[in-house]
Amino acid sequence: MNKVLKRGLLAVGGAAVAGAASAATDTTALTAAITDAGTAAGVVGTAVLVVLVSIRALKYIRSAL
């Protein structure tokens, strides 16, 4: 029983150390990079959509003539 108790205390202590280490990690740079990448993806997506709509509109206009 004593071994089990020691292992449990060791696991709890390890989890506390891991929690403190992850709490000290600065994630602002990562968050900014993800936000910038999302903005760039939105711009590219909008450009692709405009091109596709333009092609469809030109085809529609040509078929009407």
PDB file of N, CA, C and O in Angstrom:
ATOM      1  N   MET A   1       0.823  -1.195   0.000  1.00  0.00           N
ATOM      2  CA  MET A   1       0.000   0.000   0.000  1.00  0.00           C
ATOM      3  C   MET A   1       0.866   1.257   0.000  1.00  0.00           C
ATOM      4  O   MET A   1       0.504   2.271  -0.597  1.00  0.00           O
ATOM      5  N   ASN A   2       1.987   1.181   0.660  1.00  0.00           N
ATOM      6  CA  ASN A   2       2.877   2.322   0.749  1.00  0.00           C
ATOM      7  C   ASN A   2       3.441   2.703  -0.618  1.00  0.00           C
ATOM      8  O   ASN A   2       3.607   3.885  -0.917  1.00  0.00           O
ATOM      9  N   LYS A   3       3.741   1.676  -1.465  1.00  0.00           N
ATOM     10  CA  LYS A   3       4.251   1.934  -2.811  1.00  0.00           C
ATOM     11  C   LYS A   3       3.227   2.688  -3.653  1.00  0.00           C
ATOM     12  O   LYS A   3       3.569   3.614  -4.387  1.00  0.00           O
ATOM     13  N   VAL A   4       1.980   2.282  -3.535  1.00  0.00           N
ATOM     14  CA  VAL A   4       0.911   2.913  -4.304  1.00  0.00           C
ATOM     15  C   VAL A   4       0.757   4.370  -3.896  1.00  0.00           C
ATOM     16  O   VAL A   4       0.570   5.234  -4.752  1.00  0.00           O
ATOM     17  N   LEU A   5       0.832   4.648  -2.626  1.00  0.00           N
ATOM     18  CA  LEU A   5       0.716   6.016  -2.132  1.00  0.00           C
ATOM     19  C   LEU A   5       1.861   6.884  -2.643  1.00  0.00           C
ATOM     20  O   LEU A   5       1.650   8.031  -3.036  1.00  0.00           O
ATOM     21  N   LYS A   6       3.093   6.323  -2.636  1.00  0.00           N
ATOM     22  CA  LYS A   6       4.247   7.074  -3.131  1.00  0.00           C
ATOM     23  C   LYS A   6       4.100   7.373  -4.618  1.00  0.00           C
ATOM     24  O   LYS A   6       4.401   8.482  -5.060  1.00  0.00           O
ATOM     25  N   ARG A   7       3.642   6.395  -5.389  1.00  0.00           N
ATOM     26  CA  ARG A   7       3.441   6.604  -6.821  1.00  0.00           C
ATOM     27  C   ARG A   7       2.373   7.666  -7.081  1.00  0.00           C
ATOM     28  O   ARG A   7       2.520   8.490  -7.983  1.00  0.00           O
ATOM     29  N   GLY A   8       1.317   7.644  -6.303  1.00  0.00           N
ATOM     30  CA  GLY A   8       0.256   8.632  -6.452  1.00  0.00           C
ATOM     31  C   GLY A   8       0.747  10.033  -6.151  1.00  0.00           C
ATOM     32  O   GLY A   8       0.427  10.980  -6.869  1.00  0.00           O
ATOM     33  N   LEU A   9       1.529  10.163  -5.082  1.00  0.00           N
ATOM     34  CA  LEU A   9       2.074  11.477  -4.740  1.00  0.00           C
ATOM     35  C   LEU A   9       3.058  11.946  -5.798  1.00  0.00           C
ATOM     36  O   LEU A   9       3.114  13.135  -6.112  1.00  0.00           O
ATOM     37  N   LEU A  10       3.838  11.019  -6.351  1.00  0.00           N
ATOM     38  CA  LEU A  10       4.768  11.367  -7.406  1.00  0.00           C
ATOM     39  C   LEU A  10       4.026  11.848  -8.652  1.00  0.00           C
ATOM     40  O   LEU A  10       4.446  12.808  -9.298  1.00  0.00           O
ATOM     41  N   ALA A  11       2.933  11.185  -8.983  1.00  0.00           N
ATOM     42  CA  ALA A  11       2.147  11.578 -10.151  1.00  0.00           C
ATOM     43  C   ALA A  11       1.517  12.953  -9.946  1.00  0.00           C
ATOM     44  O   ALA A  11       1.498  13.769 -10.868  1.00  0.00           O
ATOM     45  N   VAL A  12       1.007  13.211  -8.756  1.00  0.00           N
ATOM     46  CA  VAL A  12       0.402  14.508  -8.468  1.00  0.00           C
ATOM     47  C   VAL A  12       1.463  15.607  -8.515  1.00  0.00           C
ATOM     48  O   VAL A  12       1.212  16.690  -9.044  1.00  0.00           O
ATOM     49  N   GLY A  13       2.640  15.334  -7.968  1.00  0.00           N
ATOM     50  CA  GLY A  13       3.728  16.307  -8.002  1.00  0.00           C
ATOM     51  C   GLY A  13       4.193  16.577  -9.422  1.00  0.00           C
ATOM     52  O   GLY A  13       4.472  17.721  -9.779  1.00  0.00           O
ATOM     53  N   GLY A  14       4.279  15.532 -10.233  1.00  0.00           N
ATOM     54  CA  GLY A  14       4.667  15.695 -11.637  1.00  0.00           C
ATOM     55  C   GLY A  14       3.649  16.506 -12.408  1.00  0.00           C
ATOM     56  O   GLY A  14       4.013  17.331 -13.246  1.00  0.00           O
ATOM     57  N   ALA A  15       2.383  16.281 -12.134  1.00  0.00           N
ATOM     58  CA  ALA A  15       1.333  17.037 -12.811  1.00  0.00           C
ATOM     59  C   ALA A  15       1.385  18.510 -12.407  1.00  0.00           C
ATOM     60  O   ALA A  15       1.133  19.388 -13.232  1.00  0.00           O
ATOM     61  N   ALA A  16       1.706  18.782 -11.161  1.00  0.00           N
ATOM     62  CA  ALA A  16       1.803  20.167 -10.701  1.00  0.00           C
ATOM     63  C   ALA A  16       2.963  20.881 -11.383  1.00  0.00           C
ATOM     64  O   ALA A  16       2.842  22.045 -11.764  1.00  0.00           O
ATOM     65  N   VAL A  17       4.082  20.189 -11.536  1.00  0.00           N
ATOM     66  CA  VAL A  17       5.238  20.787 -12.207  1.00  0.00           C
ATOM     67  C   VAL A  17       4.924  21.022 -13.682  1.00  0.00           C
ATOM     68  O   VAL A  17       5.266  22.071 -14.228  1.00  0.00           O
ATOM     69  N   ALA A  18       4.276  20.054 -14.329  1.00  0.00           N
ATOM     70  CA  ALA A  18       3.924  20.204 -15.736  1.00  0.00           C
ATOM     71  C   ALA A  18       2.924  21.346 -15.920  1.00  0.00           C
ATOM     72  O   ALA A  18       3.011  22.095 -16.893  1.00  0.00           O
ATOM     73  N   GLY A  19       1.996  21.479 -15.008  1.00  0.00           N
ATOM     74  CA  GLY A  19       1.017  22.562 -15.083  1.00  0.00           C
ATOM     75  C   GLY A  19       1.673  23.919 -14.931  1.00  0.00           C
ATOM     76  O   GLY A  19       1.302  24.870 -15.620  1.00  0.00           O
ATOM     77  N   ALA A  20       2.649  24.019 -14.032  1.00  0.00           N
ATOM     78  CA  ALA A  20       3.356  25.282 -13.841  1.00  0.00           C
ATOM     79  C   ALA A  20       4.195  25.621 -15.066  1.00  0.00           C
ATOM     80  O   ALA A  20       4.305  26.789 -15.438  1.00  0.00           O
ATOM     81  N   ALA A  21       4.782  24.618 -15.687  1.00  0.00           N
ATOM     82  CA  ALA A  21       5.607  24.857 -16.871  1.00  0.00           C
ATOM     83  C   ALA A  21       4.752  25.318 -18.046  1.00  0.00           C
ATOM     84  O   ALA A  21       5.154  26.209 -18.794  1.00  0.00           O
ATOM     85  N   SER A  22       3.591  24.724 -18.211  1.00  0.00           N
ATOM     86  CA  SER A  22       2.742  25.118 -19.329  1.00  0.00           C
ATOM     87  C   SER A  22       2.058  26.454 -19.072  1.00  0.00           C
ATOM     88  O   SER A  22       1.703  27.153 -20.021  1.00  0.00           O
ATOM     89  N   ALA A  23       1.869  26.820 -17.822  1.00  0.00           N
ATOM     90  CA  ALA A  23       1.257  28.108 -17.501  1.00  0.00           C
ATOM     91  C   ALA A  23       2.214  29.253 -17.810  1.00  0.00           C
ATOM     92  O   ALA A  23       1.778  30.379 -18.045  1.00  0.00           O
ATOM     93  N   ALA A  24       3.514  28.972 -17.811  1.00  0.00           N
ATOM     94  CA  ALA A  24       4.495  30.016 -18.047  1.00  0.00           C
ATOM     95  C   ALA A  24       4.770  30.215 -19.539  1.00  0.00           C
ATOM     96  O   ALA A  24       5.520  31.121 -19.904  1.00  0.00           O
ATOM     97  N   THR A  25       4.190  29.401 -20.396  1.00  0.00           N
ATOM     98  CA  THR A  25       4.441  29.493 -21.828  1.00  0.00           C
ATOM     99  C   THR A  25       3.697  30.696 -22.403  1.00  0.00           C
ATOM    100  O   THR A  25       2.499  30.866 -22.174  1.00  0.00           O
ATOM    101  N   ASP A  26       4.418  31.523 -23.147  1.00  0.00           N
ATOM    102  CA  ASP A  26       3.835  32.704 -23.771  1.00  0.00           C
ATOM    103  C   ASP A  26       3.297  32.317 -25.151  1.00  0.00           C
ATOM    104  O   ASP A  26       4.056  31.846 -25.998  1.00  0.00           O
ATOM    105  N   THR A  27       2.028  32.505 -25.377  1.00  0.00           N
ATOM    106  CA  THR A  27       1.405  32.092 -26.636  1.00  0.00           C
ATOM    107  C   THR A  27       0.956  33.272 -27.495  1.00  0.00           C
ATOM    108  O   THR A  27       0.218  33.083 -28.462  1.00  0.00           O
ATOM    109  N   THR A  28       1.384  34.469 -27.162  1.00  0.00           N
ATOM    110  CA  THR A  28       0.926  35.638 -27.925  1.00  0.00           C
ATOM    111  C   THR A  28       1.470  35.622 -29.355  1.00  0.00           C
ATOM    112  O   THR A  28       0.765  36.002 -30.290  1.00  0.00           O
ATOM    113  N   ALA A  29       2.715  35.184 -29.528  1.00  0.00           N
ATOM    114  CA  ALA A  29       3.287  35.140 -30.875  1.00  0.00           C
ATOM    115  C   ALA A  29       2.552  34.104 -31.732  1.00  0.00           C
ATOM    116  O   ALA A  29       2.271  34.341 -32.907  1.00  0.00           O
ATOM    117  N   LEU A  30       2.253  32.975 -31.136  1.00  0.00           N
ATOM    118  CA  LEU A  30       1.528  31.930 -31.863  1.00  0.00           C
ATOM    119  C   LEU A  30       0.122  32.397 -32.223  1.00  0.00           C
ATOM    120  O   LEU A  30      -0.341  32.157 -33.338  1.00  0.00           O
ATOM    121  N   THR A  31      -0.547  33.045 -31.313  1.00  0.00           N
ATOM    122  CA  THR A  31      -1.890  33.554 -31.574  1.00  0.00           C
ATOM    123  C   THR A  31      -1.874  34.602 -32.684  1.00  0.00           C
ATOM    124  O   THR A  31      -2.762  34.620 -33.537  1.00  0.00           O
ATOM    125  N   ALA A  32      -0.877  35.464 -32.674  1.00  0.00           N
ATOM    126  CA  ALA A  32      -0.765  36.486 -33.713  1.00  0.00           C
ATOM    127  C   ALA A  32      -0.504  35.850 -35.079  1.00  0.00           C
ATOM    128  O   ALA A  32      -1.049  36.294 -36.090  1.00  0.00           O
ATOM    129  N   ALA A  33       0.330  34.812 -35.105  1.00  0.00           N
ATOM    130  CA  ALA A  33       0.628  34.130 -36.369  1.00  0.00           C
ATOM    131  C   ALA A  33      -0.610  33.446 -36.930  1.00  0.00           C
ATOM    132  O   ALA A  33      -0.848  33.481 -38.137  1.00  0.00           O
ATOM    133  N   ILE A  34      -1.389  32.831 -36.068  1.00  0.00           N
ATOM    134  CA  ILE A  34      -2.619  32.164 -36.512  1.00  0.00           C
ATOM    135  C   ILE A  34      -3.619  33.193 -37.029  1.00  0.00           C
ATOM    136  O   ILE A  34      -4.287  32.957 -38.037  1.00  0.00           O
ATOM    137  N   THR A  35      -3.726  34.317 -36.353  1.00  0.00           N
ATOM    138  CA  THR A  35      -4.636  35.373 -36.796  1.00  0.00           C
ATOM    139  C   THR A  35      -4.218  35.929 -38.152  1.00  0.00           C
ATOM    140  O   THR A  35      -5.055  36.148 -39.028  1.00  0.00           O
ATOM    141  N   ASP A  36      -2.918  36.156 -38.317  1.00  0.00           N
ATOM    142  CA  ASP A  36      -2.419  36.655 -39.605  1.00  0.00           C
ATOM    143  C   ASP A  36      -2.661  35.648 -40.721  1.00  0.00           C
ATOM    144  O   ASP A  36      -3.040  36.023 -41.830  1.00  0.00           O
ATOM    145  N   ALA A  37      -2.444  34.374 -40.428  1.00  0.00           N
ATOM    146  CA  ALA A  37      -2.668  33.342 -41.437  1.00  0.00           C
ATOM    147  C   ALA A  37      -4.149  33.251 -41.800  1.00  0.00           C
ATOM    148  O   ALA A  37      -4.491  33.034 -42.962  1.00  0.00           O
ATOM    149  N   GLY A  38      -5.017  33.415 -40.824  1.00  0.00           N
ATOM    150  CA  GLY A  38      -6.452  33.408 -41.096  1.00  0.00           C
ATOM    151  C   GLY A  38      -6.867  34.583 -41.961  1.00  0.00           C
ATOM    152  O   GLY A  38      -7.711  34.439 -42.846  1.00  0.00           O
ATOM    153  N   THR A  39      -6.284  35.732 -41.713  1.00  0.00           N
ATOM    154  CA  THR A  39      -6.577  36.914 -42.525  1.00  0.00           C
ATOM    155  C   THR A  39      -6.110  36.712 -43.961  1.00  0.00           C
ATOM    156  O   THR A  39      -6.827  37.042 -44.905  1.00  0.00           O
ATOM    157  N   ALA A  40      -4.912  36.170 -44.120  1.00  0.00           N
ATOM    158  CA  ALA A  40      -4.384  35.914 -45.463  1.00  0.00           C
ATOM    159  C   ALA A  40      -5.244  34.879 -46.196  1.00  0.00           C
ATOM    160  O   ALA A  40      -5.499  35.022 -47.392  1.00  0.00           O
ATOM    161  N   ALA A  41      -5.680  33.861 -45.499  1.00  0.00           N
ATOM    162  CA  ALA A  41      -6.536  32.845 -46.120  1.00  0.00           C
ATOM    163  C   ALA A  41      -7.869  33.447 -46.551  1.00  0.00           C
ATOM    164  O   ALA A  41      -8.409  33.069 -47.590  1.00  0.00           O
ATOM    165  N   GLY A  42      -8.396  34.365 -45.777  1.00  0.00           N
ATOM    166  CA  GLY A  42      -9.639  35.045 -46.145  1.00  0.00           C
ATOM    167  C   GLY A  42      -9.479  35.889 -47.395  1.00  0.00           C
ATOM    168  O   GLY A  42     -10.368  35.922 -48.246  1.00  0.00           O
ATOM    169  N   VAL A  43      -8.353  36.568 -47.507  1.00  0.00           N
ATOM    170  CA  VAL A  43      -8.096  37.392 -48.694  1.00  0.00           C
ATOM    171  C   VAL A  43      -7.970  36.518 -49.933  1.00  0.00           C
ATOM    172  O   VAL A  43      -8.549  36.828 -50.974  1.00  0.00           O
ATOM    173  N   VAL A  44      -7.220  35.433 -49.828  1.00  0.00           N
ATOM    174  CA  VAL A  44      -7.045  34.519 -50.962  1.00  0.00           C
ATOM    175  C   VAL A  44      -8.383  33.887 -51.328  1.00  0.00           C
ATOM    176  O   VAL A  44      -8.704  33.775 -52.511  1.00  0.00           O
ATOM    177  N   GLY A  45      -9.157  33.479 -50.352  1.00  0.00           N
ATOM    178  CA  GLY A  45     -10.469  32.896 -50.618  1.00  0.00           C
ATOM    179  C   GLY A  45     -11.402  33.859 -51.317  1.00  0.00           C
ATOM    180  O   GLY A  45     -12.136  33.476 -52.229  1.00  0.00           O
ATOM    181  N   THR A  46     -11.375  35.110 -50.887  1.00  0.00           N
ATOM    182  CA  THR A  46     -12.206  36.129 -51.534  1.00  0.00           C
ATOM    183  C   THR A  46     -11.777  36.352 -52.978  1.00  0.00           C
ATOM    184  O   THR A  46     -12.622  36.503 -53.860  1.00  0.00           O
ATOM    185  N   ALA A  47     -10.474  36.374 -53.223  1.00  0.00           N
ATOM    186  CA  ALA A  47      -9.978  36.561 -54.587  1.00  0.00           C
ATOM    187  C   ALA A  47     -10.396  35.408 -55.491  1.00  0.00           C
ATOM    188  O   ALA A  47     -10.796  35.626 -56.635  1.00  0.00           O
ATOM    189  N   VAL A  48     -10.306  34.203 -54.991  1.00  0.00           N
ATOM    190  CA  VAL A  48     -10.718  33.025 -55.773  1.00  0.00           C
ATOM    191  C   VAL A  48     -12.209  33.089 -56.066  1.00  0.00           C
ATOM    192  O   VAL A  48     -12.633  32.799 -57.185  1.00  0.00           O
ATOM    193  N   LEU A  49     -13.006  33.464 -55.081  1.00  0.00           N
ATOM    194  CA  LEU A  49     -14.443  33.572 -55.282  1.00  0.00           C
ATOM    195  C   LEU A  49     -14.778  34.628 -56.330  1.00  0.00           C
ATOM    196  O   LEU A  49     -15.661  34.412 -57.160  1.00  0.00           O
ATOM    197  N   VAL A  50     -14.088  35.763 -56.302  1.00  0.00           N
ATOM    198  CA  VAL A  50     -14.328  36.818 -57.287  1.00  0.00           C
ATOM    199  C   VAL A  50     -13.996  36.320 -58.689  1.00  0.00           C
ATOM    200  O   VAL A  50     -14.730  36.600 -59.636  1.00  0.00           O
ATOM    201  N   VAL A  51     -12.893  35.583 -58.828  1.00  0.00           N
ATOM    202  CA  VAL A  51     -12.516  35.046 -60.137  1.00  0.00           C
ATOM    203  C   VAL A  51     -13.564  34.059 -60.629  1.00  0.00           C
ATOM    204  O   VAL A  51     -13.961  34.114 -61.793  1.00  0.00           O
ATOM    205  N   LEU A  52     -14.013  33.167 -59.774  1.00  0.00           N
ATOM    206  CA  LEU A  52     -15.020  32.177 -60.182  1.00  0.00           C
ATOM    207  C   LEU A  52     -16.341  32.838 -60.572  1.00  0.00           C
ATOM    208  O   LEU A  52     -16.958  32.449 -61.563  1.00  0.00           O
ATOM    209  N   VAL A  53     -16.772  33.817 -59.815  1.00  0.00           N
ATOM    210  CA  VAL A  53     -18.017  34.523 -60.133  1.00  0.00           C
ATOM    211  C   VAL A  53     -17.866  35.307 -61.432  1.00  0.00           C
ATOM    212  O   VAL A  53     -18.797  35.374 -62.235  1.00  0.00           O
ATOM    213  N   SER A  54     -16.697  35.894 -61.634  1.00  0.00           N
ATOM    214  CA  SER A  54     -16.458  36.640 -62.880  1.00  0.00           C
ATOM    215  C   SER A  54     -16.509  35.719 -64.094  1.00  0.00           C
ATOM    216  O   SER A  54     -17.104  36.069 -65.114  1.00  0.00           O
ATOM    217  N   ILE A  55     -15.899  34.564 -63.992  1.00  0.00           N
ATOM    218  CA  ILE A  55     -15.927  33.601 -65.101  1.00  0.00           C
ATOM    219  C   ILE A  55     -17.362  33.178 -65.391  1.00  0.00           C
ATOM    220  O   ILE A  55     -17.779  33.122 -66.548  1.00  0.00           O
ATOM    221  N   ARG A  56     -18.116  32.882 -64.334  1.00  0.00           N
ATOM    222  CA  ARG A  56     -19.506  32.457 -64.515  1.00  0.00           C
ATOM    223  C   ARG A  56     -20.336  33.581 -65.141  1.00  0.00           C
ATOM    224  O   ARG A  56     -21.175  33.322 -66.004  1.00  0.00           O
ATOM    225  N   ALA A  57     -20.109  34.821 -64.712  1.00  0.00           N
ATOM    226  CA  ALA A  57     -20.853  35.955 -65.255  1.00  0.00           C
ATOM    227  C   ALA A  57     -20.527  36.171 -66.726  1.00  0.00           C
ATOM    228  O   ALA A  57     -21.422  36.449 -67.524  1.00  0.00           O
ATOM    229  N   LEU A  58     -19.258  36.047 -67.092  1.00  0.00           N
ATOM    230  CA  LEU A  58     -18.874  36.204 -68.489  1.00  0.00           C
ATOM    231  C   LEU A  58     -19.505  35.115 -69.361  1.00  0.00           C
ATOM    232  O   LEU A  58     -19.956  35.392 -70.473  1.00  0.00           O
ATOM    233  N   LYS A  59     -19.536  33.887 -68.860  1.00  0.00           N
ATOM    234  CA  LYS A  59     -20.173  32.803 -69.606  1.00  0.00           C
ATOM    235  C   LYS A  59     -21.664  33.064 -69.778  1.00  0.00           C
ATOM    236  O   LYS A  59     -22.237  32.810 -70.837  1.00  0.00           O
ATOM    237  N   TYR A  60     -22.278  33.576 -68.717  1.00  0.00           N
ATOM    238  CA  TYR A  60     -23.719  33.882 -68.775  1.00  0.00           C
ATOM    239  C   TYR A  60     -24.006  34.995 -69.785  1.00  0.00           C
ATOM    240  O   TYR A  60     -24.965  34.913 -70.553  1.00  0.00           O
ATOM    241  N   ILE A  61     -23.177  36.022 -69.776  1.00  0.00           N
ATOM    242  CA  ILE A  61     -23.356  37.144 -70.703  1.00  0.00           C
ATOM    243  C   ILE A  61     -23.127  36.682 -72.145  1.00  0.00           C
ATOM    244  O   ILE A  61     -23.877  37.074 -73.039  1.00  0.00           O
ATOM    245  N   ARG A  62     -22.109  35.860 -72.381  1.00  0.00           N
ATOM    246  CA  ARG A  62     -21.825  35.376 -73.726  1.00  0.00           C
ATOM    247  C   ARG A  62     -22.954  34.507 -74.266  1.00  0.00           C
ATOM    248  O   ARG A  62     -23.261  34.548 -75.458  1.00  0.00           O
ATOM    249  N   SER A  63     -23.570  33.719 -73.385  1.00  0.00           N
ATOM    250  CA  SER A  63     -24.669  32.857 -73.850  1.00  0.00           C
ATOM    251  C   SER A  63     -25.925  33.674 -74.145  1.00  0.00           C
ATOM    252  O   SER A  63     -26.761  33.258 -74.947  1.00  0.00           O
ATOM    253  N   ALA A  64     -26.063  34.829 -73.505  1.00  0.00           N
ATOM    254  CA  ALA A  64     -27.224  35.678 -73.738  1.00  0.00           C
ATOM    255  C   ALA A  64     -27.120  36.436 -75.056  1.00  0.00           C
ATOM    256  O   ALA A  64     -28.142  36.838 -75.613  1.00  0.00           O
ATOM    257  N   LEU A  65     -25.932  36.636 -75.555  1.00  0.00           N
ATOM    258  CA  LEU A  65     -25.733  37.392 -76.797  1.00  0.00           C
ATOM    259  C   LEU A  65     -25.943  36.561 -77.991  1.00  0.00           C
ATOM    260  O   LEU A  65     -25.813  37.049 -79.114  1.00  0.00           O
TER     261      LEU A  65
END
